[in-house]
């Protein structure tokens, strides 16, 4: 059941050991589900319980997790040392004991501090048991920036499931229908096309509600004159590809049409800057310049894009690793992947937007969706 061959994970682990040596770290404790998956292939919907991968600068990795998850680890990973804790054992105690038995207590131990599921109480307990740990946040993420050829293949397959869901959703939009019906079509079509459970459910929002950021389906019935904003990311072997499109029911107002044209122009401007040697800020600034020139600065208060790849809920992106935004000086390199979703809001009235998931290539960029841009009118 492992997603990739053994050598893919061994290459990643060895690259991480080189990073640990650079930082003088003897042992890195990895607890973020995305990083656990990236380094070993371990995946489970039960990632809300504490799991920890120990990567020593020398020697084999070890994996500590809840006993119930040990079969998942045996099925999904090549890790040979899998240690479990029972449901009546505090995971912090189990980890501290394991590290002590390995003779690593008191060594230069680094702990990821920014993972989704490291509660403050558990972190404090680990600090008390292990002594002062180093901050290992971001070390694995720096490796995840550049996707391998196998990872790019997964993202392309995810994009196929996204397209299937988006097309089904766009075709289901009609006056008298509901947001829930469209969301159901999107989910069903994407899953039937091969998607697994997604890092975040689709956004389906319409009418005045669509003018409020991050609203989604809540049984609303579509009316003539509604704009409908759709966004989703299908998932293939935990890799995601996201997409945003807009549909209008009846004739859209001139402002909505003009804002949509602006979004399309901003997207094209951003894509033209996605090439090796440019920075993340260069991409954002190209889109922002279009929006400013068209007079919609106040309608665009966000980053232009974010990294995308491995994800578990509550997010489908890798925006905690890299963003396309002002002053982000990270240089683009072949193998980086981003979701770029220019969207403009008439707050409390409507939102229009369009997006692409893109790969940085040697000479520019590659987009993954086959769905045309534009704002279909139904």
N, C-alpha and C positions, 0 to 999 in steps of 0.2 A: 504493500500500500504506500510505500514511500514515494513522494512526489518526484524526486530526482534520484539519479544514481548516487552511490556512496561517494564517488570522487567529487561531485559538486559540493557536498557538505564538507568534505575534508579540505577542499580548496578554501572555502569560506573560513573554516576554523583556523587554518594555518595563517591566513591573512590577518585574522584577529590576533593570533599569538604575536605576530610581528608588531602590531599596534601596542599590545600589552608590554612587549619588551621596550618599545620606544618610551613608554610612560613609567617604566620601572615597576610594573604591577605583577605580582606573583599569581594572583587568582582573581578572575572576574566572575561575579555572581550576576547572572542574567535572569531577569524575571518578567520582562515584557513578553506577551504572547506572540507578537510579531517577530521579535528577535529570537525567541525560542524556536519558532518555526523556521526562520531564516537559517539558523545555525544547525538545526537537527532534523527538521521536517515534522516535529511534534505539533499536532493540532487536535483540538477537542472543543466542543461547545462549553465544556466545563472549565474554561480558562479563568473563570472568576474565582476559583480556589487557587491558593498559592502553589506555584511551581517555580523551580529554580534550577538553572543549568550552571554548573561550575566549569569554567574553562581555565585550567592552569596554564601558565606560560610554557611549562614543559609537562608532558604527560597527557593521559587521556581524559576526556570530559566525563563528568558524572551528572546525573539528573535526579533531582529530588522532587517528588510530587505526591499528591493524594493517592492512596492505595487504589481507589477505584479507577484512576487514570493510567495505571501501570500497563494495562493491556493495550491501550491506545499508543503508549510510548513504544511498546514492543512491536506493534504493527507498523508504526509510522516512521520510526527512526532506526539508525544503525548504532545508537548508543548502547554499549554493553553493560555499563554500570548504572542501573536504575534502582534507586532507593526510595522507599515509600514511607508515608506516615498515615496512621489510622485517623479516623474522624474524631477520636477523643484525645489526640495529641496536638499540641500547639505547633504549627509549622516552624515558628521561629526557634523553638527548642530543638526540633528535629534537625534543622539546618546547622545550628550551633554545635550540636553533638557530632554531626557528620564531619564538619570542618575540623573539629578537635581530634577526632580519630584519624584523620589524614595528616595530622601534624602541621596544619596550615594556620592554626590560631596564632595570632601575633605577627603573622607575615603581612606583606603589603597586599591587603585584600580590598578590592574595589566592588562597589555595589551600584547597580542601576537605581537611581533615585527618582526617575521621572516616569516610570511605567504606570499604566492605568491602575493596576491592582496591587499596589504596595501601600497599604494603610499606614497612617502615621504611627499607630500603636505597634504594628509589626516592625516597622523601621526602627523605632526606639528600642524594641526588645532585641533586635539583631545588633544594634550598636552596643547595647549593654553586654550582650553575650560575647561578641567578637572583638570588642574594643573599637576604637575609632576606625571607621572604614574610609576609603577614598571614594570619590565620586566617579563612578564608571559610566555615567550617562553620556550618550552620544557616540560611544566608541563603535558599537555595532552599526548604528545608523549611518555613520560615515562610510561604511562598506556597502550598505544597502543602496546608496545613491546611484551607483553604476550597475545596471542590470546585465546579467549574462545573457547569452543567446537563448538558453533554456528559459530564463525568466521572461524574455521578450516574447517567446512563443506562447507562454501562459497568458500574458497580457493580451495578445492578439486573439486568443481563444475566448478570453473574458469579453473582449469587445464584440465578438460575434453574438454572445448571449445578451449583451446590452442592446445591440441593434435590434434583436428579435423582440425584446421587451418594449423598446421605445416605439418601434413601428406598430406594435399591437396597441400601445397606449394612444398614439396619435390617431389611429384609425377608429378608436372607440369614443373619441371626443365628439359629442353632439348635444344640441339643446335637448333638455329633458333627461339626459343621462346624469350620472353622479360621479363625483371624485372617487368614491369607493369602487365603482365599476371599472373605472380606468386603472386604478391602482391594482385591482385584481387581475386585469388583463395583462398589465405589464409584468407583474410577478409571475403569473402562470406561463406566459410565453418565454420569459427569460429562463425559468427553471426547466421548462420543457426543452429548451435549446441547449441545456447543459450546465446552467449556473447552480452553484451551491448556495448555502445561506450567505447572505450578503453582509458586508461590514456596516451598512446602514440601509434602511428601507428607502424606496423611492420617495421623491417629493412630487406630489400631485396637488396643485393649488390653483384656485380659479377666482375670477371676478375681483372685487375689492380686497378679498383676503390675500390674493396673490401679491398685493402691494406691501405685505408685511413679510420681512425676511424669515426664511426657515419655517413657514407654515406648510402643512401638508394635509392629506385627505382627512375629512371629518364629515362625511355624509352629505356634503353640499350638492345641490342640484344645479346643473349648468343652465344658464339663461342666455338668450340672444344678446350679443354684445359683450360676452365674457371673453377675456383672455385666459388661457390655460397654460400654465408653466409646468413642464415635466422634466424631471432630472432623475437619473438612476445610474447605478454601477453594478453590472453583473460580475460574477466571481467564478474563477476557474482555478482550482488548486490554490485557493486563498489569494490569488492575484486578481486585481480589479481593473476595470476600465470604465470611466464615467462618461456621461453624455447628457447635455441639456438641449431641449428644443421647446418651441412655443407654438401653440395653435390658437387661432382666434375663431370664435363663433359669430358669424355675421361680419359686417364691414367694420374693420378696426378704425378707431379715431386716427386722425393725421399724426397726432403726437406719438401714439403707439407705433405707427409705421415708421416715423422718423427715428424713434429710439431704437427700433429693431434694426434699421439700416446702420445706425451708429454702432450697435453691438457687433454686427457682421463685419463692418470696417475695422473695428477695434480688434476683433479676433484675427483678421487677416494681417493687420499690422503686427500683432504679437507673434503670429506664426512666422512672419518674415524675419523676426529677430531671433528665432530659436535656431541657433547654430553654434557650433563650438567656438569658444573664444569670447562670445558675448556673455554678459552676466545676467543673473535673474532680474536685477533692476532694469536692465536694458529692455527686456521683454515687457515688463510692467509699464515702463515709461512710454513705450511705443503705443500701447493700448490707451494709456491715460491721456496722451497727447491728442489722440483722436477724439476722445470723450470731452476733453476740455475745449477743443476747437469747435465742437458741435454744441457747446453750451450746457452739458449735462454733468458738470463736475459734482454738483451737490447730489446727483442721483446715483453716484458711484463711489461708495465709501468702503472699499475693500481691496484686498489683494487681487491680482489678475489671475493667479493660479497657484498650484501647489503640487508637490510630488505625489505620485501614485504608484502603487505596487502591492505589497503584502498588507493585508488588513484584516482585523477582527473588529466586531462591534466594540465601541460605539461609533466608529468612523470608517469610511471607505478609502480615505486618502492617507498620504504620508506627509501631510502639512506640518506635522511636528518636526520633520526632518529638514524640509526646504520649502520656501515660498517664493513666488514671483511677486516682489513688492519693492517699494522704495528702499534704496540703500542696502539691498541684499547683494553683496558683492561676490557671492558664489559664482564661479565661472562654469558655464555649461560645458559638458563633456559628452561624447558619444556614449549612449547607453542610459542616459538619464531619461526618465519619463515624467510627464506632467499632465494634469488636467487644467485646461484653460477655459474658464466660463465667464466671459463678459456678460453682465446682466445689469440692466438699468431699471430703476424703480420710480414710479410715481407713487410715493408712499401712501398706503391706504387706498390706492386706486387700482394699480396693476403693476406687474413686472413682465418684462420681456428679456429673453436671453438666448444665447446659443453657445455651444462649446465643442471642444475636441479633446480627446486624450492623444498626446503626441509623444513621439520618441525622438530624442536628439540623435541624428545620424552623423556620419563623417562630414557631410557637406551641408546639412540643413536639418530638416525634420520630416518625419513620417506621421501621418494621421491614421487612425485605426477604423474610424466609422465610415460606412458606405451611405449613410443617410444624408441627403442634401441639406444645405442651409436654407434659410428663408422662413417665412411664417405662414404656413398653410391656412387658408380660410375655409371653414366648413359651414 
